[in-house]
Amino acid sequence: MTTSAPLVVVGSINADIYVEVERLPHEGETIAARSGQTFPGGKGANQAACAALLSYPTYFVGQVGEDGHANLVKEALASAGVNLDHLNVVKGPTGHALVMLQPGGRNSIIIVGGANASWPRLDDGIGQLSANVQQLIRQAGAVLLQREVPDTVNLEAAKIARIAKVPVIMDAGGAEGPIPEDLLKFVTVLSPNETELARLTGMPTKSLEDVIDAAAKIQEMGVKQVLVKMGEHGSVLVREDGPPLMQAAILAPVVVDTTGAGDTFTAAYAVALIEHQSPIEALRFAAAAASLCVRSKGTIPSMPKRKAVMQLLADHPIVLDQVNLSDDKTVLNLKEDSPSG
């Protein structure tokens, strides 16, 4: 495994305030929660922690506020092994999120941007990333972005990376609006879920064929690969240099909390990409990491270490078969091998 070029995560960092409820309240209604806890989170921090726990050198570029939540999230990232040399402190609150966790691991989330939304301009009045961060990006194995920080920050990071021929992986989650086309043309891999893909393209994503067609529309905007997360239905990688690859989900015996599954999947795929794992290996690695993540509560606290991921992969061998769709599309399907097979 090559470790000389780190993963650089530019993104958000939050305090996630969890409340466990039987159901969501109706308008004007007050309900009692079974419990409440505060965990470190934010899509950027989640992905940085996941990559570091998977034993890959990881740098986080982000901002916290001047409050107690800042210490909570900084300690969590440091404990996971993330380098925080480029984490800035700004005036105002640290970003935070209210996570309403329902039975079966279902969740609804409200985000308060805080420090994530207020990146100051540099002295030139144009850039928002320091010279040290820019140099770090140029030396990275890959750059991982999300949408809980301003598009201007993501665009600046992606442009620097592309000029330096560093792959850019972008998680489409974190904002409802369209992704600027100026940004998409610098993205190597875009990773939405089905809902995000439908919103970005205006196309249906109810079937596998729908998902592949919608992903192809994203590719027309300049993105080389589209990695669609489909929850318990697995994932599909739509790529330029081969037929789509579909990875079945590795189902957990019990699902406790799905909040960090998508971030875990994207970060694990990014690690596999830098390590030059094949697309098949990368999808399996990401699926195993996500499966382990949903088995306990909290986002960063639930993220697995590499040893656990490798053991789960060993316990779930796969076979590769070809699926012919109705309109002459072919998909390579990675599915778990049966004991009799």
LUMVO-683814 format. One record per residue (C-alpha): residue number from 1; residue in one letter; chain; x, y, z negated. Coordinates in steps of 0.2 Angstrom, whole numbers. Last residue first. Layout:
BEGIN
k: NUM r: A c: A px: X py: Y pz: Z .
...
This chain:
BEGIN
k: 341 r: G c: A px: -107 py: -111 pz: 25 .
k: 340 r: S c: A px: -116 py: -121 pz: 12 .
k: 339 r: P c: A px: -111 py: -109 pz: -2 .
k: 338 r: S c: A px: -118 py: -95 pz: 9 .
k: 337 r: D c: A px: -106 py: -82 pz: 16 .
k: 336 r: E c: A px: -112 py: -64 pz: 12 .
k: 335 r: K c: A px: -115 py: -53 pz: 27 .
k: 334 r: L c: A px: -105 py: -42 pz: 39 .
k: 333 r: N c: A px: -116 py: -38 pz: 54 .
k: 332 r: L c: A px: -108 py: -33 pz: 70 .
k: 331 r: V c: A px: -121 py: -22 pz: 79 .
k: 330 r: T c: A px: -126 py: -23 pz: 98 .
k: 329 r: K c: A px: -137 py: -11 pz: 107 .
k: 328 r: D c: A px: -146 py: -18 pz: 122 .
k: 327 r: D c: A px: -163 py: -9 pz: 118 .
k: 326 r: S c: A px: -170 py: -22 pz: 107 .
k: 325 r: L c: A px: -156 py: -24 pz: 95 .
k: 324 r: N c: A px: -143 py: -39 pz: 97 .
k: 323 r: V c: A px: -135 py: -44 pz: 80 .
k: 322 r: Q c: A px: -118 py: -51 pz: 80 .
k: 321 r: D c: A px: -111 py: -61 pz: 66 .
k: 320 r: L c: A px: -97 py: -59 pz: 54 .
k: 319 r: V c: A px: -96 py: -70 pz: 38 .
k: 318 r: I c: A px: -92 py: -64 pz: 21 .
k: 317 r: P c: A px: -84 py: -70 pz: 4 .
k: 316 r: H c: A px: -92 py: -63 pz: -12 .
k: 315 r: D c: A px: -82 py: -69 pz: -27 .
k: 314 r: A c: A px: -66 py: -63 pz: -20 .
k: 313 r: L c: A px: -74 py: -46 pz: -16 .
k: 312 r: L c: A px: -80 py: -45 pz: -34 .
k: 311 r: Q c: A px: -62 py: -49 pz: -40 .
k: 310 r: M c: A px: -55 py: -36 pz: -29 .
k: 309 r: V c: A px: -67 py: -23 pz: -36 .
k: 308 r: A c: A px: -63 py: -27 pz: -54 .
k: 307 r: K c: A px: -45 py: -26 pz: -51 .
k: 306 r: R c: A px: -47 py: -9 pz: -43 .
k: 305 r: K c: A px: -55 py: -1 pz: -57 .
k: 304 r: P c: A px: -74 py: 3 pz: -58 .
k: 303 r: M c: A px: -84 py: 19 pz: -60 .
k: 302 r: S c: A px: -97 py: 18 pz: -73 .
k: 301 r: P c: A px: -90 py: 31 pz: -85 .
k: 300 r: I c: A px: -88 py: 43 pz: -70 .
k: 299 r: T c: A px: -107 py: 42 pz: -66 .
k: 298 r: G c: A px: -116 py: 38 pz: -82 .
k: 297 r: K c: A px: -125 py: 22 pz: -86 .
k: 296 r: S c: A px: -119 py: 4 pz: -82 .
k: 295 r: R c: A px: -122 py: -9 pz: -68 .
k: 294 r: V c: A px: -123 py: 4 pz: -53 .
k: 293 r: C c: A px: -104 py: 7 pz: -52 .
k: 292 r: L c: A px: -100 py: -12 pz: -49 .
k: 291 r: S c: A px: -111 py: -13 pz: -33 .
k: 290 r: A c: A px: -103 py: 4 pz: -27 .
k: 289 r: A c: A px: -85 py: -3 pz: -29 .
k: 288 r: A c: A px: -90 py: -19 pz: -20 .
k: 287 r: A c: A px: -98 py: -10 pz: -5 .
k: 286 r: A c: A px: -83 py: 2 pz: -3 .
k: 285 r: F c: A px: -71 py: -12 pz: -2 .
k: 284 r: R c: A px: -82 py: -22 pz: 10 .
k: 283 r: L c: A px: -84 py: -6 pz: 21 .
k: 282 r: A c: A px: -65 py: -4 pz: 21 .
k: 281 r: E c: A px: -61 py: -22 pz: 25 .
k: 280 r: I c: A px: -72 py: -22 pz: 40 .
k: 279 r: P c: A px: -65 py: -5 pz: 46 .
k: 278 r: S c: A px: -47 py: -12 pz: 44 .
k: 277 r: Q c: A px: -37 py: -6 pz: 29 .
k: 276 r: H c: A px: -25 py: 8 pz: 33 .
k: 275 r: E c: A px: -22 py: 12 pz: 15 .
k: 274 r: I c: A px: -29 py: 30 pz: 19 .
k: 273 r: L c: A px: -45 py: 22 pz: 25 .
k: 272 r: A c: A px: -47 py: 11 pz: 10 .
k: 271 r: V c: A px: -45 py: 26 pz: -1 .
k: 270 r: A c: A px: -58 py: 35 pz: 9 .
k: 269 r: Y c: A px: -70 py: 20 pz: 9 .
k: 268 r: A c: A px: -68 py: 20 pz: -10 .
k: 267 r: A c: A px: -73 py: 38 pz: -12 .
k: 266 r: T c: A px: -88 py: 36 pz: -1 .
k: 265 r: F c: A px: -95 py: 21 pz: -10 .
k: 264 r: T c: A px: -92 py: 29 pz: -27 .
k: 263 r: D c: A px: -100 py: 45 pz: -22 .
k: 262 r: G c: A px: -115 py: 35 pz: -16 .
k: 261 r: A c: A px: -116 py: 24 pz: -31 .
k: 260 r: G c: A px: -114 py: 38 pz: -44 .
k: 259 r: T c: A px: -133 py: 41 pz: -49 .
k: 258 r: T c: A px: -138 py: 23 pz: -46 .
k: 257 r: D c: A px: -141 py: 19 pz: -65 .
k: 256 r: V c: A px: -145 py: 2 pz: -73 .
k: 255 r: V c: A px: -147 py: -10 pz: -59 .
k: 254 r: V c: A px: -146 py: -28 pz: -65 .
k: 253 r: P c: A px: -138 py: -43 pz: -56 .
k: 252 r: A c: A px: -130 py: -31 pz: -44 .
k: 251 r: L c: A px: -132 py: -33 pz: -25 .
k: 250 r: I c: A px: -117 py: -33 pz: -14 .
k: 249 r: A c: A px: -125 py: -22 pz: 0 .
k: 248 r: A c: A px: -124 py: -29 pz: 18 .
k: 247 r: Q c: A px: -111 py: -21 pz: 29 .
k: 246 r: M c: A px: -116 py: -16 pz: 46 .
k: 245 r: L c: A px: -103 py: -12 pz: 59 .
k: 244 r: P c: A px: -108 py: -2 pz: 75 .
k: 243 r: P c: A px: -99 py: -7 pz: 91 .
k: 242 r: G c: A px: -82 py: -1 pz: 95 .
k: 241 r: D c: A px: -70 py: 13 pz: 97 .
k: 240 r: E c: A px: -81 py: 28 pz: 94 .
k: 239 r: R c: A px: -89 py: 23 pz: 77 .
k: 238 r: V c: A px: -105 py: 20 pz: 69 .
k: 237 r: L c: A px: -102 py: 13 pz: 52 .
k: 236 r: V c: A px: -118 py: 5 pz: 44 .
k: 235 r: S c: A px: -122 py: 3 pz: 25 .
k: 234 r: G c: A px: -131 py: -9 pz: 14 .
k: 233 r: H c: A px: -150 py: -11 pz: 13 .
k: 232 r: E c: A px: -149 py: -9 pz: -6 .
k: 231 r: G c: A px: -144 py: 9 pz: -4 .
k: 230 r: M c: A px: -143 py: 14 pz: 15 .
k: 229 r: K c: A px: -126 py: 24 pz: 16 .
k: 228 r: V c: A px: -123 py: 29 pz: 34 .
k: 227 r: L c: A px: -104 py: 31 pz: 39 .
k: 226 r: V c: A px: -103 py: 42 pz: 54 .
k: 225 r: Q c: A px: -87 py: 41 pz: 64 .
k: 224 r: K c: A px: -79 py: 54 pz: 76 .
k: 223 r: V c: A px: -89 py: 69 pz: 72 .
k: 222 r: G c: A px: -89 py: 82 pz: 86 .
k: 221 r: M c: A px: -107 py: 87 pz: 87 .
k: 220 r: E c: A px: -111 py: 73 pz: 99 .
k: 219 r: Q c: A px: -106 py: 61 pz: 85 .
k: 218 r: I c: A px: -120 py: 68 pz: 74 .
k: 217 r: K c: A px: -132 py: 63 pz: 88 .
k: 216 r: A c: A px: -125 py: 45 pz: 88 .
k: 215 r: A c: A px: -128 py: 44 pz: 70 .
k: 214 r: A c: A px: -147 py: 48 pz: 74 .
k: 213 r: D c: A px: -147 py: 34 pz: 86 .
k: 212 r: I c: A px: -139 py: 22 pz: 74 .
k: 211 r: V c: A px: -151 py: 26 pz: 60 .
k: 210 r: D c: A px: -166 py: 24 pz: 72 .
k: 209 r: E c: A px: -160 py: 7 pz: 78 .
k: 208 r: L c: A px: -157 py: 1 pz: 60 .
k: 207 r: S c: A px: -175 py: 6 pz: 56 .
k: 206 r: K c: A px: -183 py: 21 pz: 46 .
k: 205 r: T c: A px: -171 py: 34 pz: 51 .
k: 204 r: P c: A px: -182 py: 46 pz: 61 .
k: 203 r: M c: A px: -173 py: 61 pz: 69 .
k: 202 r: G c: A px: -172 py: 79 pz: 64 .
k: 201 r: T c: A px: -153 py: 77 pz: 65 .
k: 200 r: L c: A px: -147 py: 84 pz: 48 .
k: 199 r: R c: A px: -163 py: 80 pz: 39 .
k: 198 r: A c: A px: -164 py: 62 pz: 45 .
k: 197 r: L c: A px: -146 py: 59 pz: 41 .
k: 196 r: E c: A px: -148 py: 66 pz: 24 .
k: 195 r: T c: A px: -163 py: 54 pz: 20 .
k: 194 r: E c: A px: -153 py: 39 pz: 27 .
k: 193 r: N c: A px: -138 py: 43 pz: 17 .
k: 192 r: P c: A px: -124 py: 54 pz: 24 .
k: 191 r: S c: A px: -105 py: 50 pz: 26 .
k: 190 r: L c: A px: -97 py: 61 pz: 40 .
k: 189 r: V c: A px: -80 py: 54 pz: 45 .
k: 188 r: T c: A px: -67 py: 64 pz: 55 .
k: 187 r: V c: A px: -74 py: 81 pz: 52 .
k: 186 r: F c: A px: -66 py: 96 pz: 61 .
k: 185 r: K c: A px: -80 py: 98 pz: 73 .
k: 184 r: L c: A px: -93 py: 97 pz: 59 .
k: 183 r: L c: A px: -87 py: 113 pz: 51 .
k: 182 r: D c: A px: -90 py: 124 pz: 66 .
k: 181 r: E c: A px: -106 py: 115 pz: 68 .
k: 180 r: P c: A px: -112 py: 122 pz: 52 .
k: 179 r: I c: A px: -120 py: 108 pz: 41 .
k: 178 r: P c: A px: -139 py: 111 pz: 40 .
k: 177 r: G c: A px: -147 py: 115 pz: 23 .
k: 176 r: E c: A px: -151 py: 103 pz: 9 .
k: 175 r: A c: A px: -135 py: 104 pz: -1 .
k: 174 r: G c: A px: -126 py: 91 pz: -11 .
k: 173 r: G c: A px: -124 py: 76 pz: 0 .
k: 172 r: A c: A px: -116 py: 75 pz: 17 .
k: 171 r: D c: A px: -100 py: 67 pz: 10 .
k: 170 r: M c: A px: -86 py: 73 pz: 21 .
k: 169 r: I c: A px: -70 py: 63 pz: 26 .
k: 168 r: V c: A px: -57 py: 74 pz: 35 .
k: 167 r: P c: A px: -42 py: 65 pz: 42 .
k: 166 r: V c: A px: -25 py: 74 pz: 42 .
k: 165 r: K c: A px: -18 py: 79 pz: 59 .
k: 164 r: A c: A px: -10 py: 95 pz: 51 .
k: 163 r: I c: A px: -22 py: 106 pz: 62 .
k: 162 r: R c: A px: -36 py: 95 pz: 56 .
k: 161 r: A c: A px: -32 py: 97 pz: 38 .
k: 160 r: I c: A px: -31 py: 116 pz: 38 .
k: 159 r: K c: A px: -48 py: 117 pz: 47 .
k: 158 r: A c: A px: -56 py: 105 pz: 35 .
k: 157 r: A c: A px: -50 py: 115 pz: 20 .
k: 156 r: E c: A px: -56 py: 132 pz: 27 .
k: 155 r: L c: A px: -72 py: 124 pz: 33 .
k: 154 r: N c: A px: -76 py: 116 pz: 16 .
k: 153 r: V c: A px: -72 py: 133 pz: 7 .
k: 152 r: T c: A px: -83 py: 143 pz: 19 .
k: 151 r: D c: A px: -97 py: 130 pz: 17 .
k: 150 r: P c: A px: -98 py: 134 pz: -2 .
k: 149 r: V c: A px: -96 py: 120 pz: -15 .
k: 148 r: E c: A px: -109 py: 107 pz: -18 .
k: 147 r: R c: A px: -108 py: 100 pz: 0 .
k: 146 r: Q c: A px: -94 py: 87 pz: -1 .
k: 145 r: L c: A px: -76 py: 85 pz: 5 .
k: 144 r: L c: A px: -63 py: 72 pz: 5 .
k: 143 r: V c: A px: -46 py: 76 pz: 13 .
k: 142 r: A c: A px: -35 py: 62 pz: 19 .
k: 141 r: G c: A px: -17 py: 56 pz: 17 .
k: 140 r: A c: A px: -12 py: 73 pz: 11 .
k: 139 r: Q c: A px: 3 py: 84 pz: 15 .
k: 138 r: R c: A px: -6 py: 97 pz: 25 .
k: 137 r: I c: A px: -19 py: 98 pz: 11 .
k: 136 r: L c: A px: -6 py: 101 pz: -3 .
k: 135 r: Q c: A px: 2 py: 115 pz: 8 .
k: 134 r: Q c: A px: -15 py: 123 pz: 8 .
k: 133 r: V c: A px: -18 py: 121 pz: -10 .
k: 132 r: N c: A px: -1 py: 129 pz: -14 .
k: 131 r: A c: A px: -5 py: 144 pz: -2 .
k: 130 r: S c: A px: -21 py: 146 pz: -12 .
k: 129 r: L c: A px: -38 py: 142 pz: -5 .
k: 128 r: Q c: A px: -52 py: 155 pz: -3 .
k: 127 r: G c: A px: -46 py: 164 pz: 12 .
k: 126 r: I c: A px: -52 py: 180 pz: 19 .
k: 125 r: G c: A px: -50 py: 196 pz: 8 .
k: 124 r: D c: A px: -31 py: 195 pz: 10 .
k: 123 r: D c: A px: -30 py: 195 pz: -9 .
k: 122 r: L c: A px: -39 py: 179 pz: -10 .
k: 121 r: R c: A px: -58 py: 177 pz: -10 .
k: 120 r: P c: A px: -66 py: 171 pz: -26 .
k: 119 r: W c: A px: -75 py: 154 pz: -26 .
k: 118 r: S c: A px: -92 py: 156 pz: -35 .
k: 117 r: A c: A px: -103 py: 142 pz: -31 .
k: 116 r: N c: A px: -94 py: 128 pz: -40 .
k: 115 r: A c: A px: -92 py: 139 pz: -55 .
k: 114 r: G c: A px: -111 py: 138 pz: -59 .
k: 113 r: G c: A px: -120 py: 128 pz: -46 .
k: 112 r: V c: A px: -135 py: 122 pz: -57 .
k: 111 r: I c: A px: -141 py: 106 pz: -50 .
k: 110 r: I c: A px: -158 py: 97 pz: -52 .
k: 109 r: I c: A px: -157 py: 78 pz: -51 .
k: 108 r: S c: A px: -171 py: 64 pz: -49 .
k: 107 r: N c: A px: -166 py: 46 pz: -54 .
k: 106 r: R c: A px: -171 py: 28 pz: -51 .
k: 105 r: G c: A px: -160 py: 16 pz: -61 .
k: 104 r: G c: A px: -174 py: 3 pz: -63 .
k: 103 r: P c: A px: -183 py: 14 pz: -76 .
k: 102 r: Q c: A px: -181 py: 33 pz: -74 .
k: 101 r: L c: A px: -166 py: 44 pz: -76 .
k: 100 r: M c: A px: -169 py: 63 pz: -75 .
k: 99 r: V c: A px: -152 py: 70 pz: -72 .
k: 98 r: L c: A px: -150 py: 88 pz: -76 .
k: 97 r: A c: A px: -135 py: 95 pz: -68 .
k: 96 r: H c: A px: -121 py: 107 pz: -73 .
k: 95 r: G c: A px: -108 py: 118 pz: -65 .
k: 94 r: T c: A px: -96 py: 126 pz: -77 .
k: 93 r: P c: A px: -103 py: 143 pz: -84 .
k: 92 r: G c: A px: -96 py: 161 pz: -80 .
k: 91 r: K c: A px: -79 py: 167 pz: -77 .
k: 90 r: V c: A px: -66 py: 156 pz: -67 .
k: 89 r: V c: A px: -55 py: 142 pz: -72 .
k: 88 r: N c: A px: -45 py: 134 pz: -58 .
k: 87 r: L c: A px: -41 py: 116 pz: -55 .
k: 86 r: H c: A px: -26 py: 114 pz: -44 .
k: 85 r: D c: A px: -14 py: 106 pz: -56 .
k: 84 r: L c: A px: -28 py: 93 pz: -60 .
k: 83 r: N c: A px: -20 py: 77 pz: -55 .
k: 82 r: V c: A px: -33 py: 63 pz: -57 .
k: 81 r: G c: A px: -28 py: 48 pz: -68 .
k: 80 r: A c: A px: -46 py: 43 pz: -75 .
k: 79 r: S c: A px: -41 py: 51 pz: -92 .
k: 78 r: A c: A px: -37 py: 67 pz: -83 .
k: 77 r: L c: A px: -54 py: 68 pz: -74 .
k: 76 r: A c: A px: -63 py: 64 pz: -90 .
k: 75 r: E c: A px: -53 py: 77 pz: -100 .
k: 74 r: K c: A px: -57 py: 91 pz: -87 .
k: 73 r: V c: A px: -75 py: 87 pz: -87 .
k: 72 r: L c: A px: -78 py: 88 pz: -106 .
k: 71 r: N c: A px: -66 py: 103 pz: -108 .
k: 70 r: A c: A px: -76 py: 113 pz: -95 .
k: 69 r: H c: A px: -93 py: 109 pz: -103 .
k: 68 r: G c: A px: -87 py: 119 pz: -118 .
k: 67 r: D c: A px: -87 py: 135 pz: -109 .
k: 66 r: E c: A px: -76 py: 146 pz: -98 .
k: 65 r: G c: A px: -81 py: 140 pz: -81 .
k: 64 r: V c: A px: -74 py: 126 pz: -70 .
k: 63 r: Q c: A px: -67 py: 126 pz: -52 .
k: 62 r: G c: A px: -61 py: 114 pz: -39 .
k: 61 r: V c: A px: -46 py: 106 pz: -31 .
k: 60 r: F c: A px: -43 py: 88 pz: -37 .
k: 59 r: Y c: A px: -28 py: 78 pz: -33 .
k: 58 r: T c: A px: -28 py: 59 pz: -31 .
k: 57 r: P c: A px: -14 py: 45 pz: -31 .
k: 56 r: Y c: A px: -24 py: 29 pz: -28 .
k: 55 r: S c: A px: -26 py: 16 pz: -42 .
k: 54 r: L c: A px: -45 py: 13 pz: -39 .
k: 53 r: L c: A px: -47 py: 23 pz: -55 .
k: 52 r: A c: A px: -39 py: 38 pz: -46 .
k: 51 r: A c: A px: -51 py: 36 pz: -31 .
k: 50 r: C c: A px: -66 py: 35 pz: -42 .
k: 49 r: A c: A px: -61 py: 50 pz: -53 .
k: 48 r: A c: A px: -59 py: 60 pz: -37 .
k: 47 r: Q c: A px: -76 py: 55 pz: -30 .
k: 46 r: N c: A px: -85 py: 59 pz: -46 .
k: 45 r: A c: A px: -76 py: 76 pz: -48 .
k: 44 r: G c: A px: -81 py: 81 pz: -30 .
k: 43 r: K c: A px: -99 py: 75 pz: -32 .
k: 42 r: G c: A px: -102 py: 83 pz: -49 .
k: 41 r: G c: A px: -100 py: 73 pz: -65 .
k: 40 r: P c: A px: -94 py: 72 pz: -83 .
k: 39 r: F c: A px: -108 py: 65 pz: -95 .
k: 38 r: T c: A px: -120 py: 73 pz: -107 .
k: 37 r: Q c: A px: -133 py: 62 pz: -116 .
k: 36 r: G c: A px: -151 py: 61 pz: -119 .
k: 35 r: S c: A px: -163 py: 48 pz: -126 .
k: 34 r: R c: A px: -181 py: 41 pz: -124 .
k: 33 r: A c: A px: -187 py: 58 pz: -117 .
k: 32 r: A c: A px: -203 py: 66 pz: -123 .
k: 31 r: I c: A px: -215 py: 74 pz: -111 .
k: 30 r: T c: A px: -221 py: 92 pz: -108 .
k: 29 r: E c: A px: -233 py: 95 pz: -94 .
k: 28 r: G c: A px: -236 py: 111 pz: -84 .
k: 27 r: E c: A px: -233 py: 102 pz: -67 .
k: 26 r: H c: A px: -232 py: 83 pz: -70 .
k: 25 r: P c: A px: -218 py: 76 pz: -79 .
k: 24 r: L c: A px: -207 py: 63 pz: -71 .
k: 23 r: R c: A px: -209 py: 45 pz: -78 .
k: 22 r: E c: A px: -203 py: 33 pz: -92 .
k: 21 r: V c: A px: -189 py: 46 pz: -96 .
k: 20 r: E c: A px: -171 py: 45 pz: -100 .
k: 19 r: V c: A px: -162 py: 62 pz: -100 .
k: 18 r: Y c: A px: -145 py: 64 pz: -94 .
k: 17 r: I c: A px: -135 py: 81 pz: -93 .
k: 16 r: D c: A px: -122 py: 79 pz: -80 .
k: 15 r: A c: A px: -108 py: 92 pz: -83 .
k: 14 r: N c: A px: -101 py: 97 pz: -66 .
k: 13 r: I c: A px: -86 py: 97 pz: -55 .
k: 12 r: S c: A px: -88 py: 102 pz: -36 .
k: 11 r: G c: A px: -76 py: 100 pz: -22 .
k: 10 r: V c: A px: -60 py: 98 pz: -13 .
k: 9 r: V c: A px: -53 py: 80 pz: -15 .
k: 8 r: V c: A px: -35 py: 77 pz: -9 .
k: 7 r: L c: A px: -30 py: 59 pz: -7 .
k: 6 r: P c: A px: -12 py: 58 pz: -9 .
k: 5 r: A c: A px: 2 py: 54 pz: 5 .
k: 4 r: S c: A px: 16 py: 44 pz: -3 .
k: 3 r: T c: A px: 6 py: 30 pz: -9 .
k: 2 r: T c: A px: 7 py: 17 pz: 5 .
k: 1 r: M c: A px: 0 py: 0 pz: 0 .
